[in-house]
Amino acid sequence: MSALTPQSDMPTPTTDKITQAAMETIYLCKFRVSMDGEWLCLRELDDISLTPDPEPTHEDPDYLMANERMNLMNMAKLSIKGLIESALNLGRTLDSDYAPLQQFFVVMEHCLKHGLKAKKTFLGQNKSFWGPLELVEKLVPEAAEITASVKDLPGLKTPVGRGRAWLRLALMQKKLSEYMKALINRKDLLSEFYEPNALMMEEEGAIIAGLLVGLNVIDANFCMKGEDLDSQVGVIDFSMYLKDGNSTKGSEGDGQITAILDQKNYVEELNRHLSATVNNLQAKVDALEKSNTKLTEELAVANNRIITLQEEMERVKEEGSYLLESNRKVTKDRTADGHALTEARKQLKEETQLRLDVEKELEVQIGMRQEMELAMKMLEKDVCEKQDALVALRQQLDDLRALKHELSFKLQSSDMGVKQKSELNSRLEEKTNQMAATIKQLEQSEKDLVKQAKTLNSAANKLIQKHH
């Protein structure tokens, strides 16, 4: 490591001037760049000295890893923030040639490579972040489509290329943050691929996953065919993040407005997803109501049919007992002729066959009743799932309200755009009220479904008691 010290052949200004110039022009302290596994460190501003550095000493590996994690986290913050700001200013769909987007993927690749365990192969040791990314499809079923698409791409021959393609597809799907959060939450699975002090195993990984949520406002489109992802060299270009101090001071007001617009776009994106979820749940509830009504009608018809069959069976039993009694009397008295006895036996045989048919029909109806009971259990399970979905929607609604309050507080502190802020607050309140009304309707529908399920269950129990 080398310190940022003045050259010996240059005039040496005072310490205050050097510190002021560094504070105005250098914004990349606490960052490191990975070059073929070797780390080049840029020192912090507090570490700048006017004297040459002493001989380098041995540093603690845990301290180095902590510095590397902090550097990568700060680099990810800069990359994500710059990508969102430039994309919103550009106002169009991004492609693979967009420089800030390329740098974002390079930074994400370095974050995923940090602390990887080396796997021994015939060609030597190999470090690839494709292994952890393959675990995502086991944690989130929606990621299986991305993994299958990556494996089907003909131009990818190395695990590194497949990992890069996976990152691009996840960003296009606007699910990168969700997948990374699901992966980081399972540290028991990640321990197979990462060292204990790697970025994905520590708090910095969770922070980066949270920052990735802001990328949902970006629309990206990539063409994977023909793109050489295997041989790309991932080098971070620090020149993209070097800024002039005077220009940053003059643009603080614009930055606040841009941040408010970013939050507005993010809230609108959340509202769109929540509205789609509510519509899907409403459609499922309507379908369940129709199915419940149909099952109720079928159950009533089956009950009537079972009652009719039971009455017929009782009548056949009475007729059979009457015929048997008549037959006994004829046998004892021996006064009836043989023709009447033959006819009586024939009629008894027919009545016995009719009774067997009625019993078979009764067994069929009992089987149908058991199938209806199974359908009722499935309906109750679906109602429980809808209740869980409603709880999740309430939680998202509470988060949205908290975000609305925070946004309204920021809007009140800004002197510009008062009318736009008031209109945005009114729209958010209308959407919140609409969502609350929709949730109340869903809760009422859920209560109706539970009542209908209880009614069906009681009817089935009565039917079982009648049968016994």
C-alpha positions in Angstrom: 0.0 0.0 0.0 1.2 3.5 -0.8 0.2 6.8 0.9 -1.0 9.9 -0.9 2.1 12.0 -0.3 3.5 15.0 -2.2 6.4 14.4 -4.6 9.8 15.4 -3.5 10.5 17.6 -6.6 7.2 19.6 -6.1 6.7 22.6 -3.8 5.2 21.5 -0.5 2.2 23.7 0.5 0.9 23.9 4.0 -1.0 21.2 5.8 -4.3 23.1 5.8 -4.1 23.7 2.0 -3.4 20.1 1.3 -6.2 18.9 3.5 -8.7 21.4 2.0 -7.7 20.4 -1.6 -8.1 16.7 -0.7 -11.5 17.3 0.8 -12.7 19.1 -2.3 -11.4 16.8 -5.0 -11.1 13.2 -3.6 -14.3 11.4 -2.8 -12.9 7.8 -3.1 -11.3 7.3 0.3 -12.1 4.0 2.0 -12.3 2.3 -1.4 -10.3 -0.6 -2.9 -10.1 -2.1 -6.4 -9.6 -5.8 -7.1 -7.1 -6.5 -9.8 -6.5 -10.3 -10.4 -6.9 -11.0 -6.7 -4.6 -8.2 -5.5 -6.1 -5.3 -3.6 -4.9 -1.7 -4.2 -5.9 0.5 -1.2 -6.6 4.3 -1.3 -6.1 5.7 2.1 -8.6 7.8 4.1 -8.2 11.6 4.3 -7.3 11.4 8.0 -4.4 9.2 7.1 -2.7 11.8 4.7 0.6 12.8 6.1 3.4 15.2 4.8 6.1 12.7 5.7 7.0 9.5 3.9 5.4 6.3 5.2 7.4 4.0 7.3 8.1 0.5 6.2 4.8 -1.5 5.8 4.0 -3.8 8.7 2.0 -7.0 8.9 -1.7 -6.2 9.3 -4.4 -8.4 10.9 -6.3 -10.4 8.2 -9.6 -9.7 9.9 -8.9 -6.0 9.9 -8.0 -6.2 6.2 -11.2 -8.1 5.4 -13.3 -5.5 7.4 -11.7 -2.7 5.4 -12.4 -4.5 2.1 -16.0 -5.0 3.1 -16.4 -1.3 4.0 -14.7 -0.3 0.7 -17.0 -2.5 -1.4 -20.1 -1.3 0.5 -19.2 2.3 -0.1 -18.4 1.6 -3.7 -21.8 -0.1 -4.2 -23.5 3.0 -2.6 -21.8 5.3 -5.1 -22.4 3.0 -8.1 -26.2 2.5 -7.3 -26.7 6.2 -6.6 -25.0 7.3 -9.7 -26.8 4.7 -11.8 -30.3 5.8 -10.5 -29.5 9.5 -11.0 -28.1 9.1 -14.5 -30.9 6.7 -15.5 -33.6 9.1 -14.3 -31.9 12.1 -16.1 -31.6 10.0 -19.3 -35.3 9.0 -19.2 -35.1 5.9 -21.4 -34.5 2.1 -21.2 -30.9 1.3 -20.5 -28.9 -1.2 -22.5 -25.6 -3.1 -22.0 -23.5 -0.3 -23.5 -24.5 2.2 -20.8 -21.3 2.9 -18.8 -22.8 3.4 -15.3 -24.7 0.2 -15.8 -21.5 -1.7 -16.7 -19.7 -0.3 -13.7 -22.6 -1.4 -11.5 -22.2 -5.0 -12.6 -18.5 -4.8 -12.1 -19.0 -3.6 -8.5 -21.6 -6.4 -7.9 -19.2 -9.0 -9.2 -16.5 -7.8 -6.8 -19.0 -7.9 -3.9 -20.0 -11.5 -4.8 -16.4 -12.6 -5.2 -15.3 -11.2 -1.8 -14.3 -14.0 0.6 -15.1 -16.9 -1.8 -13.6 -20.2 -0.9 -11.3 -21.6 -3.5 -12.4 -25.0 -5.0 -9.6 -27.3 -6.2 -10.0 -28.6 -9.8 -7.8 -30.3 -12.3 -6.7 -26.9 -13.6 -5.9 -25.5 -10.2 -8.0 -23.5 -7.7 -11.2 -21.8 -9.0 -13.3 -19.1 -7.4 -16.7 -18.5 -8.9 -19.8 -16.7 -7.6 -22.1 -18.8 -9.8 -22.5 -21.5 -7.1 -24.2 -19.2 -4.6 -26.4 -17.7 -7.3 -27.7 -21.2 -8.2 -29.0 -21.5 -4.7 -31.5 -18.7 -5.2 -33.9 -20.9 -7.3 -34.3 -23.2 -4.2 -35.1 -20.2 -2.0 -37.3 -18.2 -4.4 -39.2 -20.4 -7.0 -39.5 -17.4 -9.4 -35.7 -17.4 -9.9 -35.8 -20.9 -11.5 -36.8 -19.3 -14.9 -33.6 -17.1 -14.8 -31.4 -20.0 -13.9 -32.8 -22.1 -16.7 -32.4 -19.3 -19.2 -28.8 -18.8 -18.2 -28.0 -22.5 -18.6 -29.6 -22.5 -22.0 -27.5 -19.6 -23.4 -25.2 -21.2 -26.0 -22.3 -18.6 -25.8 -21.6 -19.1 -22.0 -18.8 -21.5 -21.3 -17.5 -20.5 -17.8 -19.2 -20.1 -14.4 -18.2 -16.5 -14.3 -20.0 -15.8 -17.6 -23.2 -17.5 -16.3 -23.0 -15.5 -13.1 -22.8 -12.2 -15.0 -25.7 -13.2 -17.2 -27.8 -14.1 -14.1 -27.2 -10.6 -12.6 -28.4 -9.0 -15.9 -31.5 -11.1 -16.1 -32.4 -10.5 -12.5 -32.0 -6.7 -13.0 -34.3 -6.8 -16.0 -36.8 -8.7 -14.0 -36.6 -6.1 -11.2 -36.1 -8.9 -8.6 -32.3 -8.5 -7.9 -32.9 -7.0 -4.4 -35.4 -9.7 -3.5 -33.1 -12.5 -4.6 -30.1 -11.1 -2.8 -32.1 -10.7 0.4 -33.3 -14.3 0.3 -29.7 -15.5 -0.3 -28.2 -13.4 2.5 -30.8 -14.6 5.0 -29.6 -18.2 4.5 -26.1 -18.0 5.9 -26.1 -21.7 6.7 -26.1 -22.3 2.9 -23.7 -19.6 2.1 -21.1 -20.9 4.5 -20.3 -23.6 2.0 -19.1 -21.0 -0.5 -17.8 -18.1 1.6 -15.4 -17.5 4.4 -17.0 -16.4 7.8 -15.8 -12.8 7.4 -16.8 -12.4 3.7 -19.1 -9.6 2.6 -22.1 -11.8 2.0 -21.8 -13.2 5.5 -21.6 -9.9 7.3 -23.9 -6.9 7.8 -22.5 -5.0 4.7 -24.1 -7.6 2.5 -27.6 -7.0 3.9 -27.0 -3.2 3.5 -26.2 -3.7 -0.2 -29.2 -5.9 -0.7 -31.4 -3.1 0.8 -29.8 -0.5 -1.5 -30.7 -2.6 -4.6 -34.4 -1.9 -4.0 -33.9 1.5 -5.6 -33.0 -0.1 -8.9 -36.7 -1.2 -9.4 -37.4 2.2 -10.9 -34.9 1.5 -13.7 -35.9 -0.2 -17.0 -33.1 -2.2 -18.5 -33.0 -4.3 -21.6 -30.0 -6.6 -22.5 -29.3 -8.9 -25.5 -27.4 -11.8 -24.2 -26.8 -13.5 -27.5 -23.5 -12.7 -29.0 -22.2 -10.9 -25.9 -18.9 -12.2 -24.6 -19.4 -12.4 -20.9 -16.8 -15.0 -20.2 -13.7 -13.0 -21.1 -14.7 -9.5 -19.8 -12.3 -7.9 -17.4 -14.1 -6.4 -14.4 -12.1 -3.3 -13.4 -13.7 -0.4 -11.5 -13.4 3.0 -13.2 -13.0 5.5 -10.4 -13.0 8.4 -12.8 -16.8 8.1 -13.1 -17.2 8.9 -9.4 -14.7 11.8 -9.1 -16.6 15.1 -8.7 -15.8 18.7 -8.2 -16.6 20.0 -4.7 -17.8 23.4 -5.8 -20.3 21.9 -8.3 -21.6 19.5 -5.6 -22.2 22.4 -3.2 -24.1 24.4 -5.9 -26.3 21.5 -6.8 -27.5 20.5 -3.3 -31.0 21.9 -4.0 -31.3 20.0 -7.2 -30.1 16.9 -5.4 -32.9 17.2 -2.9 -35.5 17.6 -5.6 -34.1 14.6 -7.5 -34.2 12.5 -4.3 -37.8 13.5 -3.7 -38.7 12.5 -7.3 -36.8 9.2 -6.9 -38.9 8.5 -3.8 -42.0 9.4 -5.6 -41.2 7.0 -8.4 -40.4 4.3 -5.9 -43.7 4.8 -4.1 -45.6 4.7 -7.4 -43.9 1.5 -8.2 -44.9 0.0 -4.9 -48.5 1.2 -5.4 -48.6 -0.5 -8.8 -47.4 -3.8 -7.4 -49.8 -3.6 -4.4 -52.7 -2.8 -6.7 -51.9 -5.8 -9.0 -51.7 -8.0 -5.9 -55.1 -6.8 -4.6 -56.7 -7.3 -8.0 -55.4 -10.9 -8.2 -56.6 -11.6 -4.7 -60.0 -10.2 -5.5 -60.3 -12.4 -8.6 -59.3 -15.5 -6.5 -61.9 -14.6 -3.9 -64.6 -14.2 -6.6 -63.6 -17.6 -8.0 -63.7 -19.2 -4.6 -67.2 -17.7 -4.0 -68.5 -19.2 -7.2 -66.9 -22.6 -6.4 -68.3 -22.5 -2.9 -71.8 -21.8 -4.3 -71.5 -24.6 -6.8 -70.3 -27.0 -4.1 -73.2 -26.0 -1.8 -75.8 -26.7 -4.6 -74.2 -30.1 -5.3 -74.1 -31.0 -1.6 -77.8 -30.1 -1.3 -78.7 -32.3 -4.4 -76.6 -35.1 -3.0 -78.3 -34.9 0.4 -81.7 -35.1 -1.2 -80.6 -38.1 -3.3 -79.3 -39.9 -0.2 -82.6 -39.3 1.7 -84.6 -40.6 -1.3 -82.3 -43.7 -1.5 -82.7 -44.3 2.2 -86.5 -44.1 2.0 -86.5 -46.6 -1.0 -84.2 -48.9 1.0 -86.6 -48.9 4.0 -89.5 -49.6 1.7 -87.7 -52.5 0.1 -86.9 -53.9 3.5 -90.5 -53.7 4.6 -91.7 -55.4 1.4 -89.0 -58.1 1.7 -90.0 -58.8 5.3 -93.7 -58.9 4.3 -92.8 -61.4 1.5 -90.8 -63.5 3.8 -93.7 -63.6 6.3 -96.1 -64.6 3.6 -93.7 -67.3 2.4 -93.5 -68.7 5.9 -97.2 -68.8 6.2 -97.6 -70.6 2.8 -94.9 -73.1 3.9 -96.6 -73.8 7.2 -100.1 -74.1 5.9 -99.1 -75.9 2.7 -102.4 -74.7 1.3 -101.0 -72.5 -1.5 -100.3 -74.0 -4.8 -96.9 -74.2 -6.4 -97.5 -71.5 -9.0 -98.1 -68.8 -6.3 -95.0 -70.0 -4.5 -92.9 -69.7 -7.6 -94.2 -66.2 -8.3 -93.6 -65.2 -4.7 -89.9 -66.4 -4.9 -89.4 -64.6 -8.2 -90.8 -61.4 -6.8 -88.6 -61.8 -3.7 -85.6 -62.3 -5.9 -86.4 -59.1 -7.8 -86.9 -57.2 -4.6 -83.6 -58.5 -3.3 -81.8 -57.4 -6.4 -83.4 -54.0 -6.2 -82.3 -53.7 -2.6 -78.7 -54.5 -3.7 -78.8 -51.8 -6.4 -80.1 -49.3 -3.9 -77.2 -50.1 -1.5 -74.7 -49.7 -4.4 -76.2 -46.3 -5.2 -76.0 -45.4 -1.5 -72.3 -46.3 -1.5 -71.7 -44.1 -4.5 -73.4 -41.2 -2.9 -71.3 -41.7 0.3 -68.2 -41.6 -1.8 -69.3 -38.4 -3.4 -70.0 -37.0 0.1 -66.4 -37.8 1.1 -65.0 -36.1 -2.0 -67.1 -33.0 -1.0 -65.7 -33.1 2.5 -62.2 -33.2 1.0 -63.0 -30.2 -1.2 -64.3 -28.3 1.9 -60.9 -29.0 3.6 -59.0 -27.6 0.6 -61.3 -24.6 0.6 -60.6 -23.9 4.3 -56.8 -24.2 3.6 -57.2 -21.7 0.7 -59.0 -19.3 3.1 -56.1 -19.6 5.6 -53.7 -18.7 2.8 -55.8 -15.7 1.9 -55.7 -14.6 5.5 -51.9 -14.7 5.4 -51.9 -12.7 2.2 -54.2 -10.1 3.8 -51.8 -9.9 6.8 -48.9 -9.3 4.4 -50.9 -6.7 2.5 -51.6 -4.9 5.8 -47.9 -4.9 6.6 -47.1 -3.4 3.2 -49.8 -0.8 3.7 -48.3 0.2 7.0 -44.9 0.4 5.4 -46.4 2.5 2.6 -48.0 4.9 5.1 -44.7 5.3 7.0 -43.0 6.0 3.7 -45.7 8.5 2.9 -45.3 10.3 6.2 -41.5 10.5 5.7 -42.0 11.8 2.2 -44.5 14.4 3.4 -42.0 15.5 6.1 -39.3 16.0 3.4 -41.7 17.8 1.1 -42.6 20.2 3.9 -38.9 21.0 4.5 -38.4 22.0 0.8 -39.2 25.6 -0.4 -39.7 24.6 -4.0 -42.6 22.6 -5.5 -45.2 23.2 -2.8 -48.1 22.6 -5.2 -46.6 19.3 -6.5 -46.0 18.1 -3.0 -49.6 18.8 -1.9 -50.9 17.0 -5.0 -48.7 14.0 -4.4 -49.8 13.8 -0.7 -53.5 13.9 -1.8 -52.9 11.2 -4.4 -51.1 9.0 -1.8 -53.9 9.5 0.7 -56.5 8.6 -1.9 -54.6 5.5 -2.9 -54.1 4.6 0.8 -57.8 5.0 1.5 -58.6 2.9 -1.6 -56.3 0.2 -0.5 -57.8 0.3 3.0 -61.3 0.0 1.6 -60.2 -2.9 -0.6 -58.7 -4.7 2.4 -61.9 -4.2 4.3 -63.8 -5.7 1.4 -61.4 -8.6 1.3 -61.8 -9.1 5.1 -65.6 -9.1 4.7 -65.4 -11.6 1.8 -63.1 -13.7 3.9 -65.6 -13.7 6.8 -68.4 -14.7 4.4 -66.2 -17.6 3.1 -65.5 -18.8 6.6 -69.3 -18.7 7.4 -70.1 -20.7 4.3 -67.3 -23.2 5.1 -68.8 -23.6 8.6 -72.3 -24.1 7.1 -71.0 -26.8 4.7 -69.0 -28.5 7.5 -72.1 -28.6 9.8 -74.2 -30.0 6.9 -71.6 -32.7 6.2 -71.6 -33.6 9.9 -75.4 -33.9 10.0 -75.2 -36.1 6.9 -72.6 -38.4 8.6 -74.8 -38.6 11.7 -77.8 -39.5 9.6 -75.9 -42.2 7.9 -74.7 -43.7 11.2 
